[in-house]
């Protein structure tokens, strides 16, 4: 293995017999020499843990902020979005399995080169997305530090499966995050290769740190489509803050799952449940009536941002607030 940009893992522990323990995520993989952890991108080389995907970019594009999805952070802007490869979970319905489960073709870059690309494209932010950004931790951390100095915002789209200390360090440089809340029972989470309580802790801690948080639940028939569990989920979100936006998205068969797509009626039913507890709830990946994509003021009910797919129109919106009653709607850091 040749490392074009060799980078030691920030969080690791040396063990006997040249083994090493990765301390990045709750798996805490104990990795023998020459082997990789569950994520496939962190390798023990002679008793030291290295990132295999440092600076390896599998995907890059200027995306609408709404595609992350982030509906309440700098709405209407485009953001330079990048992804690498690898993942620390094993969802059998993965929508990005070509880069999360396999080693794809990549272009190599450095943090400084990536910042320059963002500036050249006129982007105010960099989004770490597509594949799981937690497992490209070192590259994301290095880039985010420089981006902040250059006046750029940092956005993370993540499964939230990360240990507290790495998260604590990273959030010094992150402004917004969309976090997957994949289910609300630990049995399902274990099937997907994660743990519910760990993800809940990530969400709570990021919120307490003042990070702009939006959540996404992909509703998969037979896995997490129990309405009673979903109601428990939205009640828990509301216990943190009823203003946290929730995106309910439609599953389509992919990777190892051939089940039919989520029934639209299920998504609408879940939307109705969530609206009893949360101010901002959206249905994605469907193309329904824009009632389910648009933002309405939770105080006066005025239409504030009208959406149809990624086309948005500001209606009663000024300086991040409802122009009818002044209620805060979106954050502009």
N, C-alpha and C positions, 0 to 999 in steps of 0.2 A: 504494500500500500504506500503510495506517494502522497504526502501532504503538501499541497501547493501553498496553503496558508495554515500552518500548524498552530493550533490553539488549544491549550490545556483547558479542561473543564474547570469552572470556577468553584463548584461545590462537589467535593469528593473527599474520601477518606481512605488512606492506605491501610491494607490489612496484611496478614501473614501470607507467605507463599506467593508473593507478587500479585495478590488479588487486590481489588479496589472496590469500594462501595460508592456508588453514585448517590449524591444527596440532593439531586435536583427535584425529583418528584416523589410521591408517596410510595412508589414501587421500591425505592432504595435498593436497586439491583446490586448484588454482589457479583462482580464480573471477573472471570479468570483471565490470565494473560492471553492476548490474541483474540478475545471474544468481545461481543457487543452486548449491550443491555436490551431490554424489551423494545425500546424505541428504534433500535437498529442503527443509531447514528452516534453512539458514544462508545468508544473502543478503548480497551485496556492495552496500552502499548508499553511493555516492560515495566508494569506496575504503576503507570500514570494514565489517567483517563483523559482522552482527547475527543474533541468534537470532530466528526467526520464531514459535517455539512457546513462548516464555517465558510461563509462567503459564496456558497453554492446556491444559485438562484434558479429554481425550476420554472417560476412564473413571475411575470412582471407586467403591470398594466396600470393605466390611469382609469380608475373606477369612480362612479358616483359614490358619495359617502353613504347613500341609501343602500348600496349593494352589500355593505359589511355585515349585517345591516345596522346602521346608526341613523335614526330618524330625528334625534334630538341633540346632536352634536354637529355644529356647523353645517346645517342642512343645505343642500343644493351645491355644495362644493365637490370638486373632483380631488381624489387623493391617489398618490403613487402607492400602489399595492404590490407587495412582494411575498413570495413563498419559497421555501426550500424543499426539503423532503424528510420523511420520517414522522412517526407519531407514537405517543406513549399510551394510547388506548387501542382497542381492536374491534371497533364497531363493524359488524358484519354487513351493514348497509352503507358503509362509507361512501360519501358522494365525491370524494377526491382520492380514491384509492390508488390511482395511477402515480401519485406523488407521495402519498402517506404510507403505502405498503410496498412500493417498489422504488428502485433507484432510477430516477428519470434522467434524461439529458439535462445538463445544467450549463449556465453561464457563470463564470467566476468573477467576483467583484470584491471590493473592499468597502468598509464603512464610508470612507471619504468619497470614493467614487459614487456610491449610492446617493449620498447627500447631494453631490454635484448634479446627478441625474434629476433628483427631485426639484432642485432649484431651476434647472434648465427647462423642465416641464411646467414650471409655474405652480407646483404643488405646495400647499402650506403644511403638508403633513406626510408622514410615511405610515402605512398600515402594514403590519406584520400578520399575514393571513394565508389563505389557500391551504397550505399544510399546517400542522400544529406548531405555532411559534415557540412554545415552551422548549421544544427539543432543538431549536436553533438559538438557545438562550444566549450564548456568548456573543454571537454576531448581532442579535437583537440588542443586547445590552450595550455593546460598543457603538453601534450605529445610533441608538437612542440618545446616548450621552452627547455625541457630536451634534445630532439633529437639534437637541435642545439649545445648545450653544449658538446654533445658526438660526434660531428663532422658529424652528419647525415643531409641529406637534407630533406626538407618537401615539399610534392606535394599535391595539392588539385584539385579534379575533381568535379566541382560544377555548379549549375545553376546560380550562381552569384547574387542571390536575397538576399542581405544583406545590412544593413544600413552602412553608412560611418564610424561611430566611431568604431563599432566592426571590420569592415574591416581594418581600419587603424591600430588597435592594432594587429590583426592577421598577417598582412603582414610583421611585424617585423621579423617573423619566417618562412615565406613561400618563397621558391625559384622558384617554377614553378606552373602553374595552367593551366588546360584545362577548359574553361568556355563555357557552352552551350549558343549559341545565337539561340534561338528556333524559332524566326520569326522576321520579320522586320516591323510589324505593331502592334500598341498597342491593337487593337481589338482582334487579335489572342492571344496576350500575356495575356490579361485579361481573356480570355476563359480558359487559362492554369493556371490561378491563380497567375499571376505575372504582371509586368509592364516593358515595353520595356526600358523606359528611365532609370529606376533603374539599369537594367542589363548593359546598355551602360555605365553608370557612373562607375560601378564596373570595367568593362573592361578598360576604360580609366585611372582610378585611379591606377589600378594594373600595367598597362604599365608604367605610369609615375613614379611609385615607383621602377621600374627596375626589376619587376618580369618577368620571362620568361612566355609569354602568347601564348597559342594556343587555337583556337576556334573550336567548333563543331556545325554544323547545321544538325539535323536529318530532312530529307525532307519527309514530310507526305502528301500524296495526298489529295487534298481538303482543307488543312489547310495552308501550307506555300510553295506551289509549283508554285506560280506566278513568272515567270522569271523576270518581271519588278521590283517587290519588292526585289527579290534576287539580282538583279544588284545594287539596291540602297544599299543593305546590304554590298556587297563587296566594293563598292565605299566608304562607310563609314569606313570600316576596313582599306582600303588603305589610307584614310585621316589621320589615326593615324600612320600607318607604313605598307607599302606594304610587308614587310618581315614577318608579323604575319602569321603563318601557319593556314590554314582553312581546316578542315576535313568535307567533305560532306558525310553523312552516310545514308544508306538505312533503311527505316522503314519496319518493319514486324508487322503483326497484333498481338496485345498483350493487356492484361488487358481488357478494354472496347471497343477497336476498332477491327473491323473485316474487315476493308477495305483491299484490296489486297496490296501486297508489292509495294514499289515505283518502277515504271518502270526504268529499267537500262538506257534507252535512256534519261530520265529526268535527271538522275544523271550526265551523260556524257555532256548533254547540259549545266547544271549548272557549271560543271567543266570548260567548254570552256568559259563561261561568266566570271567566277572568274579569270581565267588565264590572262585575259586582264588587270586585275588590281593588282593581287597579285603574289608574286614570288613563293610561296609554297602552292599548292592546292592538296588535296588528296581525293580519293573516298574510303569509307570504308564500311564494312559489306556486301561486294558483292563477292570478289574474282575474280576481272577482271584481264585483262592483267596488269602486274606489272608496266606498264607505268603510271598508275593512283595511284600507291602506292610508287613508287621510287622517290628519290630526285635528281633533276638536278640542277647544278649550274646556278643561274639566270644571271650570267655575261658571262660565256664562253659556257654554255650549256652542259658541261660534266656530264655524269652520276656519281654521287658521292656516293649515298647509294642505293643499289638495294634491293627491298623488294618483298617478295611473302608471304602474310599473315604475320606471326610473324617471319619468316626466313629472316634475313637481311645479306647482304654482302657489306662490305666497298670496294669501287672500287677506286675512286680518292678522298680519304678522309684521312686527316692527321691533328691531333691536332685541330679538330673541324672545319677545313676549307677545301675548294677545293684544292687539291694538284696541280691542273693544273694552277690556277690563284691566289690562296690565298684568295678568297672570303670566309668570315665567313659563316658557314652553321649551326653549332650546338653549344650550350653552355655547357661548363664544368665549373661549379662554382668553 
